[in-house]
């Protein structure tokens, strides 16, 4: 569900407005007196929320959901519980995004407030540099230093003895103790996602948070996206080099290291103690087991078992990659030798 520190709800809407906004059509016999006050995934929704069923893989979740209404294709007729109003559309994610824009609003700086909002709360020993902006209801622990030009969004909580670098931007985030966010890093901006619809692409709503646990380091100009729903999490003592990107809803374990230009797509699970060489890349919805080692420039296209070392593009176990490269080298030499005769 939405964290009220970071998101506000709009006025409730009825079925007529949802239909007009999205082009969806409520199933025959729907109770048109119903009103809805928010959006959520099928697993998290309650009777006041609108959700969506993107494809047939969602049907079981739809059948078990407590959502009050759900955007879904026609094939979902009969799958929804009696308490759920089915809103039939060929573009369920698009409709959900439109509804989310009407029913939710991220809290942001409005430009009219003081550099340090009067409601911000600081423990003893906090230092705020010249030109830094600290939003409403921010909480900052003792001994933390916020460098000049940093921007801390409304509702953010930062622990003790942290260092927030010059020009860093933090929003929609809960940050532990002794965390270092270096210059120019961006924490909590929207993750990447778009849905096609009758009027073209629309950005999917990003309604989650970022959680940086104790002793995390985020290098200069790195980005950690907030969750589309739920949280993006970086575990204790994990160190991100400069120019690293963590996609939305990804969970990174404890004691991981990622060298520069590493990119982790959305909804990945990274186990404890994993190591990534420079410019390693990981596609979405991949699980990398604890203690795995990913070589520089590797492209991870599927799950990696715990403790293994992978290399190459597409990546495979290191022993296989080395054997294949050796074979190619020998084959190339033989081919070149024949051409020279």
C-alpha positions as CSV (number, residue, x, y, z in Angstrom):
1,X,0.0,0.0,0.0
2,X,1.0,3.6,-0.5
3,X,3.3,5.1,2.1
4,X,1.6,8.4,3.2
5,X,5.0,10.0,3.9
6,X,5.5,10.0,0.1
7,X,2.2,9.8,-1.6
8,X,-1.2,11.5,-1.3
9,X,-4.6,10.1,-2.4
10,X,-6.9,12.1,-4.6
11,X,-10.7,12.3,-4.3
12,X,-12.5,8.9,-4.7
13,X,-13.9,8.1,-8.2
14,X,-16.9,6.2,-9.4
15,X,-17.3,3.8,-12.3
16,X,-18.5,6.4,-14.7
17,X,-15.4,8.5,-14.2
18,X,-13.1,5.5,-14.5
19,X,-14.8,4.5,-17.8
20,X,-14.5,8.0,-19.2
21,X,-10.9,8.4,-18.1
22,X,-9.7,5.0,-19.4
23,X,-12.1,3.8,-22.1
24,X,-12.8,0.6,-20.1
25,X,-16.3,-0.7,-19.8
26,X,-17.7,-2.1,-16.5
27,X,-19.1,-5.6,-16.7
28,X,-22.8,-5.9,-17.0
29,X,-24.6,-5.6,-13.7
30,X,-21.8,-3.7,-11.9
31,X,-22.9,-1.7,-8.9
32,X,-22.5,1.9,-10.2
33,X,-22.7,3.4,-6.7
34,X,-19.2,2.0,-5.9
35,X,-16.4,4.4,-5.4
36,X,-12.6,3.8,-5.3
37,X,-9.9,5.7,-3.5
38,X,-6.6,4.2,-4.7
39,X,-4.7,1.7,-6.8
40,X,-2.7,-1.4,-5.8
41,X,-1.5,-4.7,-7.2
42,X,-3.8,-7.6,-7.1
43,X,-2.0,-9.1,-4.1
44,X,-2.1,-5.8,-2.0
45,X,-5.4,-4.3,-3.0
46,X,-8.4,-3.9,-0.8
47,X,-12.0,-3.1,-1.6
48,X,-11.3,0.6,-2.1
49,X,-8.6,-0.1,-4.7
50,X,-8.5,-0.5,-8.4
51,X,-6.0,-3.0,-9.8
52,X,-5.2,-4.6,-13.2
53,X,-4.8,-8.1,-14.7
54,X,-2.3,-7.8,-17.5
55,X,-2.4,-11.3,-19.0
56,X,-3.6,-14.9,-18.3
57,X,-0.7,-15.4,-15.8
58,X,-2.6,-13.0,-13.5
59,X,-5.9,-14.9,-13.4
60,X,-5.1,-16.9,-10.3
61,X,-4.1,-13.7,-8.5
62,X,-7.3,-12.0,-9.7
63,X,-9.4,-14.9,-8.3
64,X,-7.8,-14.5,-4.9
65,X,-7.7,-10.7,-4.8
66,X,-9.7,-8.4,-2.5
67,X,-9.6,-5.5,-5.1
68,X,-12.7,-3.5,-5.5
69,X,-12.3,-3.2,-9.3
70,X,-9.8,-4.5,-11.9
71,X,-8.9,-3.5,-15.4
72,X,-8.6,-6.7,-17.5
73,X,-9.1,-8.1,-21.0
74,X,-12.3,-9.8,-21.9
75,X,-10.8,-13.3,-21.2
76,X,-10.9,-12.5,-17.5
77,X,-14.7,-12.5,-17.4
78,X,-15.8,-15.0,-14.8
79,X,-12.3,-15.1,-13.1
80,X,-12.9,-12.1,-10.8
81,X,-14.5,-12.5,-7.4
82,X,-18.1,-11.3,-7.0
83,X,-16.9,-8.3,-4.9
84,X,-14.6,-7.1,-7.7
85,X,-16.0,-5.0,-10.6
86,X,-14.3,-6.1,-13.8
87,X,-13.5,-3.1,-16.1
88,X,-13.0,-4.7,-19.5
89,X,-10.3,-3.1,-21.8
90,X,-7.7,-4.3,-24.3
91,X,-5.2,-2.1,-22.5
92,X,-5.3,-3.0,-18.8
93,X,-1.9,-1.6,-17.8
94,X,-2.6,1.6,-19.7
95,X,-5.9,2.0,-17.9
96,X,-4.3,1.3,-14.6
97,X,-1.7,4.0,-15.2
98,X,-4.4,6.5,-16.1
99,X,-6.4,5.7,-12.9
100,X,-3.2,5.9,-10.8
101,X,-2.6,9.4,-12.1
102,X,-6.1,10.4,-11.0
103,X,-6.1,8.7,-7.6
104,X,-2.5,9.2,-6.4
105,X,0.0,12.1,-6.2
106,X,3.6,11.8,-5.2
107,X,4.7,14.4,-2.7
108,X,7.2,16.8,-4.2
109,X,8.8,20.2,-3.5
110,X,6.3,22.9,-4.6
111,X,9.0,25.6,-5.1
112,X,7.4,27.9,-2.7
113,X,8.8,26.5,0.5
114,X,11.9,27.5,2.4
115,X,15.2,25.8,1.6
116,X,14.8,23.9,4.9
117,X,11.1,23.3,5.6
118,X,10.0,24.2,9.1
119,X,8.6,20.7,9.7
120,X,12.0,19.0,9.0
121,X,13.3,17.4,12.2
122,X,17.1,17.2,13.0
123,X,18.9,15.5,15.8
124,X,22.0,17.2,17.3
125,X,25.0,17.6,15.1
126,X,23.3,17.7,11.7
127,X,25.0,20.1,9.3
128,X,23.2,21.4,6.2
129,X,25.4,23.0,3.6
130,X,24.6,26.2,1.7
131,X,21.9,25.9,-1.0
132,X,20.8,22.4,0.1
133,X,17.0,21.9,0.1
134,X,15.3,19.8,2.8
135,X,11.6,19.1,2.3
136,X,8.6,18.8,4.6
137,X,8.5,16.2,7.3
138,X,12.1,15.1,6.6
139,X,13.9,13.4,9.6
140,X,17.7,13.4,9.8
141,X,19.7,11.6,12.5
142,X,22.6,13.1,14.6
143,X,26.0,13.6,13.0
144,X,24.7,13.5,9.4
145,X,26.1,16.1,7.0
146,X,24.2,17.3,3.9
147,X,26.5,19.0,1.4
148,X,25.7,22.1,-0.6
149,X,23.2,21.8,-3.3
150,X,21.7,18.4,-2.2
151,X,18.0,18.0,-2.3
152,X,16.1,15.9,0.2
153,X,12.5,15.3,-0.7
154,X,9.4,15.4,1.5
155,X,9.0,12.5,4.0
156,X,12.6,11.1,3.6
157,X,14.2,9.6,6.7
158,X,18.0,9.6,7.0
159,X,19.8,7.9,9.8
160,X,22.8,8.9,11.9
161,X,26.3,9.8,10.8
162,X,25.4,9.7,7.1
163,X,27.1,11.8,4.3
164,X,25.0,13.2,1.5
165,X,27.2,14.6,-1.2
166,X,26.9,17.8,-3.2
167,X,24.1,17.9,-5.7
168,X,22.8,14.5,-4.6
169,X,19.0,14.1,-4.8
170,X,17.0,11.8,-2.4
171,X,13.3,11.2,-2.5
172,X,10.8,8.5,-1.5
173,X,13.5,6.8,0.6
174,X,14.3,5.5,4.0
175,X,18.1,5.5,4.7
176,X,19.9,3.8,7.5
177,X,22.9,4.8,9.6
178,X,26.4,5.6,8.2
179,X,25.2,5.6,4.6
180,X,27.3,7.6,2.1
181,X,25.5,9.0,-1.0
182,X,28.1,10.7,-3.1
183,X,27.9,13.8,-5.3
184,X,25.3,13.7,-8.0
185,X,23.7,10.4,-7.0
186,X,20.0,10.2,-7.4
187,X,17.9,8.0,-5.0
188,X,14.2,7.4,-5.5
189,X,13.4,8.8,-8.9
190,X,10.8,6.8,-11.0
191,X,11.8,3.5,-12.5
192,X,11.5,2.8,-16.2
193,X,8.2,1.4,-17.4
194,X,5.6,2.3,-20.0
195,X,2.3,0.8,-21.2
196,X,0.9,1.1,-24.8
197,X,-2.6,2.4,-25.2
198,X,-5.0,3.9,-27.8
199,X,-3.2,7.3,-27.5
200,X,0.4,5.9,-27.5
201,X,2.7,5.1,-24.6
202,X,2.1,6.3,-21.1
203,X,4.5,6.0,-18.1
204,X,3.6,3.3,-15.6
205,X,3.1,4.7,-12.1
206,X,6.0,4.3,-9.7
207,X,4.5,4.2,-6.2
208,X,7.1,2.4,-4.1
209,X,10.1,3.4,-2.1
210,X,13.9,3.0,-1.8
211,X,15.4,1.5,1.3
212,X,19.2,1.8,1.8
213,X,20.3,-0.2,4.9
214,X,23.1,0.6,7.3
215,X,26.6,1.3,5.9
216,X,25.7,1.4,2.2
217,X,27.8,3.4,-0.2
218,X,26.3,4.9,-3.3
219,X,28.9,6.3,-5.7
220,X,28.8,9.6,-7.6
221,X,26.2,9.9,-10.3
222,X,24.7,6.5,-9.5
223,X,20.9,6.0,-9.6
224,X,18.7,3.8,-7.4
225,X,15.1,3.8,-8.7
226,X,12.1,3.6,-6.4
227,X,9.8,0.6,-6.7
228,X,6.9,0.6,-9.1
229,X,5.1,-1.0,-6.2
230,X,6.8,-2.2,-3.0
231,X,10.4,-1.3,-2.3
232,X,13.8,-1.2,-4.0
233,X,16.3,-2.4,-1.3
234,X,20.1,-2.2,-1.0
235,X,21.3,-4.4,1.8
236,X,23.8,-3.6,4.6
237,X,27.4,-2.7,3.8
238,X,26.8,-3.0,0.0
239,X,29.1,-0.7,-2.0
240,X,28.0,0.8,-5.4
241,X,30.8,2.4,-7.5
242,X,30.2,5.6,-9.5
243,X,27.8,5.4,-12.4
244,X,25.9,2.3,-11.2
245,X,22.2,1.8,-11.8
246,X,19.7,-0.2,-9.7
247,X,16.3,-0.7,-11.3
248,X,12.9,-0.5,-9.6
249,X,11.8,-3.3,-7.2
250,X,15.3,-4.9,-7.2
251,X,16.5,-6.3,-3.9
252,X,20.3,-6.3,-3.5
253,X,21.7,-8.3,-0.6
254,X,24.3,-7.5,2.1
255,X,28.0,-7.1,1.4
256,X,27.7,-6.8,-2.4
257,X,30.1,-4.8,-4.6
258,X,29.3,-3.4,-8.0
259,X,32.0,-1.7,-10.1
260,X,31.3,1.3,-12.4
261,X,28.7,1.1,-15.1
262,X,27.0,-2.0,-13.6
263,X,23.3,-2.0,-14.5
264,X,20.7,-4.1,-12.7
265,X,17.3,-4.1,-14.3
266,X,14.0,-4.1,-12.4
267,X,12.6,-6.8,-10.1
268,X,15.9,-8.7,-9.7
269,X,17.0,-10.5,-6.6
270,X,20.8,-10.3,-5.8
271,X,22.0,-12.5,-3.0
272,X,24.4,-11.6,-0.2
273,X,28.1,-11.2,-1.1
274,X,27.8,-10.9,-4.9
275,X,30.5,-9.2,-6.9
276,X,30.1,-7.4,-10.3
277,X,32.8,-6.3,-12.5
278,X,32.6,-3.0,-14.5
279,X,29.9,-2.7,-17.1
280,X,28.1,-5.9,-16.1
281,X,24.5,-5.9,-17.0
282,X,21.5,-7.9,-15.7
283,X,18.1,-8.3,-17.4
284,X,14.9,-7.9,-15.4
285,X,13.4,-10.6,-13.1
286,X,16.6,-12.5,-12.7
287,X,17.9,-14.1,-9.4
288,X,21.6,-14.2,-8.7
289,X,22.5,-16.5,-5.8
290,X,24.6,-15.5,-2.8
291,X,28.3,-15.2,-3.4
292,X,28.1,-15.2,-7.2
293,X,30.8,-13.4,-9.2
294,X,29.9,-11.6,-12.4
295,X,32.8,-10.7,-14.7
296,X,33.3,-7.3,-16.3
297,X,31.2,-6.7,-19.3
298,X,29.1,-9.8,-18.7
299,X,25.4,-9.8,-19.8
300,X,23.3,-11.9,-17.4
301,X,20.2,-13.2,-19.3
302,X,19.1,-15.9,-16.8
303,X,19.4,-17.0,-13.1
304,X,22.9,-17.5,-11.7
305,X,23.3,-20.2,-9.0
306,X,24.9,-19.3,-5.7
307,X,28.7,-19.2,-5.6
308,X,29.3,-19.5,-9.4
309,X,31.5,-17.2,-11.5
310,X,29.9,-16.2,-14.9
311,X,31.4,-14.3,-17.8
312,X,30.6,-13.4,-21.4
313,X,27.7,-12.1,-23.5
314,X,25.4,-13.8,-23.0
315,X,27.0,-14.9,-19.8
316,X,27.6,-18.5,-18.9
317,X,29.7,-20.2,-16.2
318,X,33.3,-19.0,-16.4
319,X,34.8,-22.5,-17.1
320,X,32.5,-22.9,-20.1
321,X,33.2,-19.3,-21.4
322,X,37.0,-20.0,-21.1
323,X,36.7,-23.3,-22.9
324,X,34.7,-21.8,-25.7
325,X,37.1,-18.9,-26.1
326,X,40.0,-21.3,-26.2
327,X,38.3,-23.4,-28.9
328,X,37.5,-20.3,-31.0
329,X,41.1,-19.2,-30.7
330,X,42.4,-22.5,-31.9
331,X,39.9,-22.7,-34.7
332,X,40.8,-19.2,-35.8
333,X,44.5,-20.1,-35.9
334,X,43.8,-23.2,-38.0
335,X,41.6,-21.3,-40.4
336,X,44.2,-18.6,-40.8
337,X,46.9,-21.2,-41.4
338,X,44.9,-22.9,-44.2
339,X,44.3,-19.5,-45.9
340,X,48.1,-18.9,-45.9
341,X,48.9,-22.1,-47.8
